[in-house]
Amino acid sequence: MPSPLPARQHIIDALHQLGLHLPSTTCDGLQARRELTKRHHPDRFRVPGRKQLATETMKDLNRAREFLLDHLDEFRLTATHWWTERGCIRCCTMYADIWLMGPRD
């Protein structure tokens, strides 16, 4: 029996953690994580508190990446009514002023 599709909010939270919105692909997720790694890698910091914060951030980014690799493609194929080419319909209403320019402008 195939595993059930995760809740839409879990997909959206993982995308937002990587700075992405629907209709992103798994390739977009990998690229976003790669770029965020350049900024947040623990080896860039010497102060123990900042190094610990960077370590936790990297764990979160890695979890989001793994989750999206496991579920994003299936979600995009089965839940197309939840997003449009301009972006996700419900998850980004708080960014309404940004959407006037378009999500990728």
ZAMILUM-642038 format. One line per 4 residues: their letters; for each residue z, x, y of N, C-alpha, C, O. Coordinates in nm, 2 decimals, padded with zeros to 4 digits. Layout:
<recs>
a) Z/X/Y/Z/X/Y/Z/X/Y/Z/X/Y ~ ...
</recs>
This chain:
<recs>
mpsp) 00.00/00.08/-00.12/00.00/00.00/00.00/00.00/00.09/00.12/00.08/00.18/00.13 ~ -00.09/00.07/00.22/-00.10/00.15/00.34/00.03/00.13/00.43/00.09/00.02/00.43 ~ 00.07/00.24/00.50/00.18/00.23/00.58/00.15/00.14/00.70/00.04/00.14/00.75 ~ 00.25/00.06/00.75/00.22/-00.03/00.86/00.20/00.05/00.99/00.25/00.16/01.01
lpar) 00.12/-00.01/01.08/00.09/00.05/01.21/00.22/00.06/01.29/00.29/-00.04/01.30 ~ 00.25/00.17/01.35/00.37/00.18/01.44/00.36/00.08/01.56/00.25/00.04/01.59 ~ 00.47/00.05/01.61/00.48/-00.04/01.73/00.40/00.03/01.84/00.39/00.15/01.86 ~ 00.33/-00.06/01.92/00.25/-00.01/02.03/00.33/00.07/02.13/00.28/00.17/02.18
qhii) 00.45/00.03/02.15/00.53/00.11/02.25/00.56/00.25/02.20/00.57/00.34/02.28 ~ 00.57/00.27/02.07/00.59/00.41/02.02/00.47/00.50/02.05/00.48/00.61/02.08 ~ 00.35/00.44/02.03/00.22/00.51/02.06/00.22/00.54/02.21/00.19/00.66/02.25 ~ 00.25/00.44/02.29/00.24/00.46/02.43/00.34/00.56/02.48/00.31/00.65/02.56
dalh) 00.46/00.56/02.43/00.57/00.66/02.46/00.52/00.80/02.43/00.54/00.89/02.50 ~ 00.46/00.82/02.31/00.42/00.95/02.27/00.30/01.00/02.36/00.30/01.12/02.40 ~ 00.21/00.91/02.39/00.11/00.95/02.49/00.16/00.98/02.62/00.12/01.09/02.68 ~ 00.25/00.91/02.68/00.31/00.93/02.81/00.39/01.06/02.81/00.39/01.14/02.91
qlgl) 00.45/01.10/02.70/00.52/01.22/02.69/00.43/01.34/02.70/00.47/01.45/02.75 ~ 00.31/01.32/02.66/00.21/01.43/02.67/00.12/01.41/02.80/00.03/01.49/02.83 ~ 00.16/01.31/02.88/00.09/01.29/03.01/-00.05/01.22/02.99/-00.14/01.24/03.07 ~ -00.06/01.15/02.88/-00.19/01.08/02.85/-00.17/00.93/02.85/-00.06/00.87/02.85
hlps) -00.28/00.86/02.85/-00.29/00.71/02.85/-00.40/00.68/02.75/-00.49/00.76/02.73 ~ -00.40/00.55/02.70/-00.51/00.51/02.62/-00.63/00.49/02.71/-00.61/00.46/02.83 ~ -00.75/00.52/02.67/-00.80/00.55/02.54/-00.81/00.70/02.51/-00.92/00.75/02.49 ~ -00.70/00.76/02.49/-00.70/00.91/02.46/-00.72/00.92/02.31/-00.70/00.83/02.23
ttcd) -00.77/01.04/02.27/-00.80/01.07/02.13/-00.70/01.17/02.08/-00.62/01.23/02.16 ~ -00.70/01.20/01.95/-00.61/01.30/01.90/-00.65/01.44/01.96/-00.56/01.52/01.98 ~ -00.77/01.46/01.99/-00.81/01.59/02.05/-00.75/01.60/02.19/-00.71/01.71/02.23 ~ -00.75/01.49/02.26/-00.68/01.49/02.40/-00.54/01.53/02.38/-00.48/01.60/02.46
glqa) -00.47/01.47/02.28/-00.33/01.50/02.25/-00.31/01.65/02.22/-00.21/01.70/02.27 ~ -00.39/01.71/02.14/-00.38/01.85/02.11/-00.40/01.93/02.23/-00.32/02.03/02.25 ~ -00.50/01.90/02.31/-00.52/01.98/02.44/-00.41/01.96/02.53/-00.37/02.06/02.60 ~ -00.36/01.84/02.55/-00.24/01.82/02.64/-00.12/01.90/02.60/-00.05/01.96/02.68
rrel) -00.09/01.89/02.47/00.02/01.97/02.42/00.00/02.12/02.44/00.10/02.19/02.47 ~ -00.12/02.17/02.42/-00.15/02.31/02.44/-00.12/02.35/02.59/-00.06/02.45/02.62 ~ -00.16/02.26/02.68/-00.14/02.29/02.82/00.01/02.29/02.86/00.05/02.37/02.94 ~ 00.08/02.19/02.81/00.22/02.17/02.84/00.30/02.29/02.77/00.40/02.33/02.83
tkrh) 00.25/02.34/02.66/00.32/02.45/02.60/00.32/02.58/02.69/00.41/02.65/02.69 ~ 00.21/02.59/02.76/00.20/02.71/02.85/00.31/02.70/02.96/00.35/02.81/03.00 ~ 00.35/02.58/03.00/00.45/02.57/03.10/00.59/02.57/03.05/00.68/02.61/03.11 ~ 00.61/02.51/02.93/00.74/02.48/02.88/00.79/02.57/02.76/00.90/02.54/02.70
hpdr) 00.71/02.67/02.72/00.75/02.75/02.61/00.88/02.83/02.64/00.90/02.89/02.74 ~ 00.98/02.82/02.54/01.11/02.89/02.57/01.10/03.04/02.60/01.19/03.09/02.67 ~ 01.00/03.10/02.55/00.99/03.25/02.57/00.96/03.28/02.72/00.97/03.40/02.76 ~ 00.92/03.18/02.80/00.90/03.21/02.94/01.03/03.21/03.02/01.02/03.25/03.14
frvp) 01.14/03.18/02.96/01.26/03.17/03.04/01.37/03.26/02.99/01.38/03.29/02.87 ~ 01.45/03.32/03.08/01.55/03.41/03.04/01.69/03.35/03.06/01.78/03.39/02.98 ~ 01.71/03.26/03.15/01.84/03.20/03.17/01.86/03.11/03.05/01.78/03.02/03.02 ~ 01.98/03.12/02.98/02.01/03.05/02.86/02.00/02.90/02.88/01.94/02.83/02.79
grkq) 02.04/02.84/02.99/02.03/02.70/03.01/01.89/02.65/03.02/01.85/02.54/02.96 ~ 01.81/02.72/03.09/01.67/02.68/03.10/01.59/02.70/02.97/01.50/02.63/02.94 ~ 01.63/02.81/02.90/01.57/02.84/02.77/01.60/02.72/02.67/01.51/02.68/02.60 ~ 01.73/02.67/02.67/01.77/02.56/02.59/01.69/02.43/02.62/01.65/02.36/02.54
late) 01.68/02.41/02.75/01.60/02.29/02.80/01.46/02.30/02.76/01.40/02.20/02.71 ~ 01.40/02.42/02.77/01.26/02.44/02.73/01.24/02.42/02.58/01.14/02.36/02.53 ~ 01.34/02.46/02.50/01.34/02.44/02.36/01.34/02.30/02.32/01.26/02.25/02.23 ~ 01.43/02.22/02.39/01.43/02.07/02.36/01.30/02.01/02.40/01.25/01.92/02.34
tmkd) 01.25/02.05/02.51/01.12/01.99/02.56/01.01/02.02/02.46/00.93/01.93/02.43 ~ 01.00/02.14/02.41/00.90/02.17/02.31/00.92/02.09/02.18/00.82/02.05/02.12 ~ 01.04/02.07/02.14/01.07/01.99/02.02/01.01/01.85/02.05/00.95/01.79/01.96 ~ 01.04/01.79/02.17/00.99/01.66/02.20/00.83/01.65/02.20/00.77/01.56/02.15
lnra) 00.77/01.76/02.26/00.63/01.76/02.26/00.57/01.78/02.12/00.46/01.71/02.10 ~ 00.63/01.86/02.04/00.58/01.87/01.90/00.59/01.74/01.82/00.50/01.71/01.75 ~ 00.71/01.67/01.84/00.72/01.54/01.78/00.62/01.44/01.82/00.56/01.37/01.74 ~ 00.59/01.44/01.95/00.49/01.35/02.01/00.35/01.38/01.95/00.28/01.29/01.91
refl) 00.32/01.51/01.94/00.19/01.55/01.89/00.18/01.51/01.74/00.07/01.46/01.70 ~ 00.28/01.54/01.66/00.27/01.50/01.52/00.26/01.35/01.50/00.18/01.31/01.42 ~ 00.33/01.27/01.58/00.33/01.13/01.57/00.19/01.08/01.60/00.13/00.99/01.53 ~ 00.13/01.13/01.71/-00.01/01.09/01.75/-00.11/01.14/01.65/-00.21/01.06/01.62
ldhl) -00.09/01.25/01.59/-00.19/01.30/01.49/-00.18/01.20/01.36/-00.29/01.18/01.30 ~ -00.07/01.15/01.33/-00.05/01.06/01.22/-00.10/00.92/01.25/-00.15/00.86/01.15 ~ -00.09/00.87/01.37/-00.11/00.73/01.40/-00.22/00.69/01.50/-00.26/00.58/01.50 ~ -00.25/00.78/01.59/-00.34/00.74/01.70/-00.47/00.69/01.66/-00.52/00.59/01.72
defr) -00.54/00.76/01.58/-00.68/00.72/01.54/-00.68/00.58/01.48/-00.76/00.50/01.51 ~ -00.58/00.56/01.39/-00.58/00.42/01.32/-00.54/00.32/01.43/-00.60/00.21/01.42 ~ -00.45/00.35/01.52/-00.42/00.25/01.62/-00.54/00.22/01.71/-00.56/00.10/01.74 ~ -00.62/00.32/01.75/-00.73/00.30/01.83/-00.84/00.21/01.76/-00.91/00.13/01.82
ltat) -00.85/00.22/01.63/-00.95/00.15/01.55/-00.90/00.00/01.53/-00.98/-00.09/01.53 ~ -00.77/-00.02/01.51/-00.72/-00.15/01.47/-00.67/-00.23/01.59/-00.66/-00.35/01.58 ~ -00.64/-00.17/01.70/-00.57/-00.24/01.81/-00.65/-00.23/01.94/-00.60/-00.20/02.05 ~ -00.78/-00.25/01.93/-00.87/-00.22/02.05/-00.84/-00.33/02.16/-00.87/-00.30/02.27
hwwt) -00.78/-00.44/02.13/-00.76/-00.54/02.23/-00.64/-00.50/02.32/-00.62/-00.56/02.42 ~ -00.57/-00.39/02.29/-00.46/-00.35/02.37/-00.50/-00.25/02.48/-00.41/-00.21/02.56 ~ -00.62/-00.20/02.49/-00.66/-00.11/02.59/-00.81/-00.13/02.62/-00.88/-00.19/02.55 ~ -00.85/-00.08/02.74/-00.98/-00.09/02.79/-01.03/00.05/02.82/-00.95/00.14/02.81
ergc) -01.15/00.07/02.86/-01.20/00.20/02.89/-01.13/00.26/03.02/-01.13/00.38/03.03 ~ -01.08/00.17/03.10/-01.01/00.22/03.22/-00.86/00.26/03.19/-00.80/00.33/03.27 ~ -00.81/00.22/03.08/-00.68/00.26/03.04/-00.61/00.15/02.97/-00.66/00.04/02.95 ~ -00.48/00.18/02.94/-00.40/00.08/02.87/-00.37/-00.04/02.96/-00.34/-00.02/03.08
ircc) -00.37/-00.16/02.91/-00.35/-00.28/02.98/-00.21/-00.30/03.03/-00.19/-00.32/03.15 ~ -00.11/-00.29/02.94/00.02/-00.32/02.98/00.12/-00.21/03.00/00.21/-00.22/03.07 ~ 00.09/-00.09/02.95/00.19/00.02/02.95/00.20/00.08/03.09/00.30/00.14/03.12 ~ 00.09/00.08/03.17/00.09/00.16/03.29/00.10/00.07/03.42/00.05/00.12/03.52
tmya) 00.16/-00.04/03.41/00.16/-00.13/03.53/00.25/-00.06/03.64/00.23/-00.09/03.76 ~ 00.34/00.03/03.60/00.42/00.09/03.70/00.34/00.19/03.78/00.38/00.24/03.89 ~ 00.22/00.23/03.73/00.13/00.32/03.80/00.01/00.25/03.87/-00.09/00.31/03.88 ~ 00.04/00.13/03.91/-00.07/00.04/03.96/-00.14/00.11/04.08/-00.26/00.10/04.10
diwl) -00.06/00.18/04.17/-00.13/00.25/04.28/-00.22/00.36/04.24/-00.32/00.39/04.31 ~ -00.19/00.43/04.13/-00.27/00.53/04.08/-00.40/00.48/04.02/-00.51/00.54/04.03 ~ -00.39/00.36/03.95/-00.50/00.31/03.88/-00.61/00.27/03.97/-00.73/00.25/03.93 ~ -00.59/00.25/04.10/-00.70/00.22/04.19/-00.80/00.33/04.19/-00.92/00.30/04.21
mgpr) -00.76/00.45/04.17/-00.85/00.56/04.16/-00.92/00.57/04.02/-01.02/00.63/04.01 ~ -00.85/00.51/03.93/-00.90/00.53/03.79/-00.81/00.63/03.72/-00.77/00.73/03.78 ~ -00.79/00.61/03.59/-00.70/00.70/03.52/-00.75/00.84/03.50/-00.66/00.93/03.48 ~ -00.87/00.87/03.51/-00.92/01.01/03.49/-00.99/01.06/03.62/-01.05/01.17/03.61
d) -00.97/01.00/03.73/-01.03/01.05/03.86/-00.94/01.16/03.91/-00.98/01.22/04.02
</recs>
